[in-house]
Amino acid sequence: MTITVLAVAFLLLILITAFFGQRLLSRKTESVKNSVLEQCAICRNSFDKAELVERQIGDIKILYFCSNCIKSLYKDIPGKKLVHL
């Protein structure tokens, strides 16, 4: 009889843990969906995807660049004539 009571209590504990774990994980995924973070290809800092410039290289590779890195690259080209496309 005591083994049955302990088994039922253990099963209830597992169900309660699974329920609260599922709620905790669903809250995390909602906050991750709201803000999509990507890393800059040069400085490797994480930024919101809306703040980055996205460039596709080849068929699959997509690189993201932050405004600070773009500005520093622009400053590294002194006296060179830039071609605007």
PyMOL commands that place a pseudoatom at each C-alpha (Angstrom):
pseudoatom trace, name=CA, resn=MET, resi=1, chain=A, elem=C, hetatm=0, pos=[0.000, 0.000, 0.000]
pseudoatom trace, name=CA, resn=THR, resi=2, chain=A, elem=C, hetatm=0, pos=[2.755, 2.465, 0.868]
pseudoatom trace, name=CA, resn=ILE, resi=3, chain=A, elem=C, hetatm=0, pos=[4.565, 1.641, -2.354]
pseudoatom trace, name=CA, resn=THR, resi=4, chain=A, elem=C, hetatm=0, pos=[1.438, 2.498, -4.341]
pseudoatom trace, name=CA, resn=VAL, resi=5, chain=A, elem=C, hetatm=0, pos=[1.051, 5.817, -2.530]
pseudoatom trace, name=CA, resn=LEU, resi=6, chain=A, elem=C, hetatm=0, pos=[4.716, 6.655, -3.111]
pseudoatom trace, name=CA, resn=ALA, resi=7, chain=A, elem=C, hetatm=0, pos=[4.430, 5.709, -6.797]
pseudoatom trace, name=CA, resn=VAL, resi=8, chain=A, elem=C, hetatm=0, pos=[1.365, 7.927, -7.267]
pseudoatom trace, name=CA, resn=ALA, resi=9, chain=A, elem=C, hetatm=0, pos=[3.094, 10.802, -5.456]
pseudoatom trace, name=CA, resn=PHE, resi=10, chain=A, elem=C, hetatm=0, pos=[6.170, 10.357, -7.653]
pseudoatom trace, name=CA, resn=LEU, resi=11, chain=A, elem=C, hetatm=0, pos=[4.040, 10.384, -10.822]
pseudoatom trace, name=CA, resn=LEU, resi=12, chain=A, elem=C, hetatm=0, pos=[2.261, 13.555, -9.650]
pseudoatom trace, name=CA, resn=LEU, resi=13, chain=A, elem=C, hetatm=0, pos=[5.633, 15.167, -8.961]
pseudoatom trace, name=CA, resn=ILE, resi=14, chain=A, elem=C, hetatm=0, pos=[6.803, 14.299, -12.479]
pseudoatom trace, name=CA, resn=LEU, resi=15, chain=A, elem=C, hetatm=0, pos=[3.620, 15.718, -14.040]
pseudoatom trace, name=CA, resn=ILE, resi=16, chain=A, elem=C, hetatm=0, pos=[3.844, 18.953, -12.034]
pseudoatom trace, name=CA, resn=THR, resi=17, chain=A, elem=C, hetatm=0, pos=[7.519, 19.369, -12.943]
pseudoatom trace, name=CA, resn=ALA, resi=18, chain=A, elem=C, hetatm=0, pos=[6.778, 18.765, -16.632]
pseudoatom trace, name=CA, resn=PHE, resi=19, chain=A, elem=C, hetatm=0, pos=[3.892, 21.272, -16.570]
pseudoatom trace, name=CA, resn=PHE, resi=20, chain=A, elem=C, hetatm=0, pos=[5.907, 24.068, -14.973]
pseudoatom trace, name=CA, resn=GLY, resi=21, chain=A, elem=C, hetatm=0, pos=[8.939, 23.289, -17.150]
pseudoatom trace, name=CA, resn=GLN, resi=22, chain=A, elem=C, hetatm=0, pos=[6.819, 23.560, -20.278]
pseudoatom trace, name=CA, resn=ARG, resi=23, chain=A, elem=C, hetatm=0, pos=[5.411, 26.914, -19.120]
pseudoatom trace, name=CA, resn=LEU, resi=24, chain=A, elem=C, hetatm=0, pos=[8.903, 28.198, -18.389]
pseudoatom trace, name=CA, resn=LEU, resi=25, chain=A, elem=C, hetatm=0, pos=[10.192, 27.156, -21.818]
pseudoatom trace, name=CA, resn=SER, resi=26, chain=A, elem=C, hetatm=0, pos=[7.207, 28.665, -23.629]
pseudoatom trace, name=CA, resn=ARG, resi=27, chain=A, elem=C, hetatm=0, pos=[7.847, 32.016, -21.927]
pseudoatom trace, name=CA, resn=LYS, resi=28, chain=A, elem=C, hetatm=0, pos=[11.483, 31.971, -23.041]
pseudoatom trace, name=CA, resn=THR, resi=29, chain=A, elem=C, hetatm=0, pos=[10.626, 31.254, -26.663]
pseudoatom trace, name=CA, resn=GLU, resi=30, chain=A, elem=C, hetatm=0, pos=[8.123, 34.137, -26.724]
pseudoatom trace, name=CA, resn=SER, resi=31, chain=A, elem=C, hetatm=0, pos=[10.789, 36.610, -25.607]
pseudoatom trace, name=CA, resn=VAL, resi=32, chain=A, elem=C, hetatm=0, pos=[13.252, 35.225, -28.158]
pseudoatom trace, name=CA, resn=LYS, resi=33, chain=A, elem=C, hetatm=0, pos=[10.697, 35.641, -30.965]
pseudoatom trace, name=CA, resn=ASN, resi=34, chain=A, elem=C, hetatm=0, pos=[10.233, 39.321, -30.155]
pseudoatom trace, name=CA, resn=SER, resi=35, chain=A, elem=C, hetatm=0, pos=[13.906, 40.214, -30.617]
pseudoatom trace, name=CA, resn=VAL, resi=36, chain=A, elem=C, hetatm=0, pos=[15.999, 38.453, -33.248]
pseudoatom trace, name=CA, resn=LEU, resi=37, chain=A, elem=C, hetatm=0, pos=[19.701, 38.890, -32.546]
pseudoatom trace, name=CA, resn=GLU, resi=38, chain=A, elem=C, hetatm=0, pos=[22.453, 38.417, -35.102]
pseudoatom trace, name=CA, resn=GLN, resi=39, chain=A, elem=C, hetatm=0, pos=[26.215, 38.896, -34.889]
pseudoatom trace, name=CA, resn=CYS, resi=40, chain=A, elem=C, hetatm=0, pos=[28.176, 41.389, -36.919]
pseudoatom trace, name=CA, resn=ALA, resi=41, chain=A, elem=C, hetatm=0, pos=[30.543, 39.551, -39.271]
pseudoatom trace, name=CA, resn=ILE, resi=42, chain=A, elem=C, hetatm=0, pos=[33.472, 41.816, -38.313]
pseudoatom trace, name=CA, resn=CYS, resi=43, chain=A, elem=C, hetatm=0, pos=[33.231, 42.707, -34.609]
pseudoatom trace, name=CA, resn=ARG, resi=44, chain=A, elem=C, hetatm=0, pos=[31.087, 39.701, -33.550]
pseudoatom trace, name=CA, resn=ASN, resi=45, chain=A, elem=C, hetatm=0, pos=[28.874, 41.862, -31.299]
pseudoatom trace, name=CA, resn=SER, resi=46, chain=A, elem=C, hetatm=0, pos=[25.205, 40.915, -31.134]
pseudoatom trace, name=CA, resn=PHE, resi=47, chain=A, elem=C, hetatm=0, pos=[22.650, 43.379, -32.454]
pseudoatom trace, name=CA, resn=ASP, resi=48, chain=A, elem=C, hetatm=0, pos=[18.974, 43.361, -33.269]
pseudoatom trace, name=CA, resn=LYS, resi=49, chain=A, elem=C, hetatm=0, pos=[18.594, 42.185, -36.864]
pseudoatom trace, name=CA, resn=ALA, resi=50, chain=A, elem=C, hetatm=0, pos=[16.828, 45.431, -37.830]
pseudoatom trace, name=CA, resn=GLU, resi=51, chain=A, elem=C, hetatm=0, pos=[19.973, 47.441, -36.937]
pseudoatom trace, name=CA, resn=LEU, resi=52, chain=A, elem=C, hetatm=0, pos=[22.297, 45.459, -39.227]
pseudoatom trace, name=CA, resn=VAL, resi=53, chain=A, elem=C, hetatm=0, pos=[23.010, 45.592, -42.950]
pseudoatom trace, name=CA, resn=GLU, resi=54, chain=A, elem=C, hetatm=0, pos=[22.482, 42.189, -44.528]
pseudoatom trace, name=CA, resn=ARG, resi=55, chain=A, elem=C, hetatm=0, pos=[24.511, 40.954, -47.510]
pseudoatom trace, name=CA, resn=GLN, resi=56, chain=A, elem=C, hetatm=0, pos=[24.251, 37.593, -49.230]
pseudoatom trace, name=CA, resn=ILE, resi=57, chain=A, elem=C, hetatm=0, pos=[27.490, 35.994, -50.369]
pseudoatom trace, name=CA, resn=GLY, resi=58, chain=A, elem=C, hetatm=0, pos=[27.033, 33.271, -52.955]
pseudoatom trace, name=CA, resn=ASP, resi=59, chain=A, elem=C, hetatm=0, pos=[23.894, 31.154, -52.797]
pseudoatom trace, name=CA, resn=ILE, resi=60, chain=A, elem=C, hetatm=0, pos=[23.625, 30.497, -49.072]
pseudoatom trace, name=CA, resn=LYS, resi=61, chain=A, elem=C, hetatm=0, pos=[25.974, 32.597, -46.916]
pseudoatom trace, name=CA, resn=ILE, resi=62, chain=A, elem=C, hetatm=0, pos=[24.415, 35.712, -45.351]
pseudoatom trace, name=CA, resn=LEU, resi=63, chain=A, elem=C, hetatm=0, pos=[26.626, 38.218, -43.530]
pseudoatom trace, name=CA, resn=TYR, resi=64, chain=A, elem=C, hetatm=0, pos=[25.481, 40.996, -41.215]
pseudoatom trace, name=CA, resn=PHE, resi=65, chain=A, elem=C, hetatm=0, pos=[27.387, 44.253, -40.643]
pseudoatom trace, name=CA, resn=CYS, resi=66, chain=A, elem=C, hetatm=0, pos=[26.850, 46.880, -37.935]
pseudoatom trace, name=CA, resn=SER, resi=67, chain=A, elem=C, hetatm=0, pos=[27.003, 50.606, -38.646]
pseudoatom trace, name=CA, resn=ASN, resi=68, chain=A, elem=C, hetatm=0, pos=[30.190, 51.110, -36.584]
pseudoatom trace, name=CA, resn=CYS, resi=69, chain=A, elem=C, hetatm=0, pos=[32.100, 48.534, -38.640]
pseudoatom trace, name=CA, resn=ILE, resi=70, chain=A, elem=C, hetatm=0, pos=[30.799, 50.001, -41.899]
pseudoatom trace, name=CA, resn=LYS, resi=71, chain=A, elem=C, hetatm=0, pos=[31.959, 53.459, -40.814]
pseudoatom trace, name=CA, resn=SER, resi=72, chain=A, elem=C, hetatm=0, pos=[35.409, 52.167, -39.822]
pseudoatom trace, name=CA, resn=LEU, resi=73, chain=A, elem=C, hetatm=0, pos=[35.773, 50.369, -43.157]
pseudoatom trace, name=CA, resn=TYR, resi=74, chain=A, elem=C, hetatm=0, pos=[34.818, 53.582, -44.951]
pseudoatom trace, name=CA, resn=LYS, resi=75, chain=A, elem=C, hetatm=0, pos=[37.499, 55.471, -43.005]
pseudoatom trace, name=CA, resn=ASP, resi=76, chain=A, elem=C, hetatm=0, pos=[40.092, 52.821, -43.986]
pseudoatom trace, name=CA, resn=ILE, resi=77, chain=A, elem=C, hetatm=0, pos=[39.809, 53.869, -47.645]
pseudoatom trace, name=CA, resn=PRO, resi=78, chain=A, elem=C, hetatm=0, pos=[41.544, 57.271, -47.627]
pseudoatom trace, name=CA, resn=GLY, resi=79, chain=A, elem=C, hetatm=0, pos=[41.828, 59.038, -50.963]
pseudoatom trace, name=CA, resn=LYS, resi=80, chain=A, elem=C, hetatm=0, pos=[40.336, 56.218, -52.982]
pseudoatom trace, name=CA, resn=LYS, resi=81, chain=A, elem=C, hetatm=0, pos=[37.518, 56.992, -55.314]
pseudoatom trace, name=CA, resn=LEU, resi=82, chain=A, elem=C, hetatm=0, pos=[34.437, 55.018, -54.377]
pseudoatom trace, name=CA, resn=VAL, resi=83, chain=A, elem=C, hetatm=0, pos=[32.198, 53.690, -57.106]
pseudoatom trace, name=CA, resn=HIS, resi=84, chain=A, elem=C, hetatm=0, pos=[28.492, 53.978, -56.291]
pseudoatom trace, name=CA, resn=LEU, resi=85, chain=A, elem=C, hetatm=0, pos=[26.338, 51.309, -57.850]
for i in range(1, 85): cmd.bond("trace and resi %d" % i, "trace and resi %d" % (i + 1))
show_as sticks, trace
zoom trace
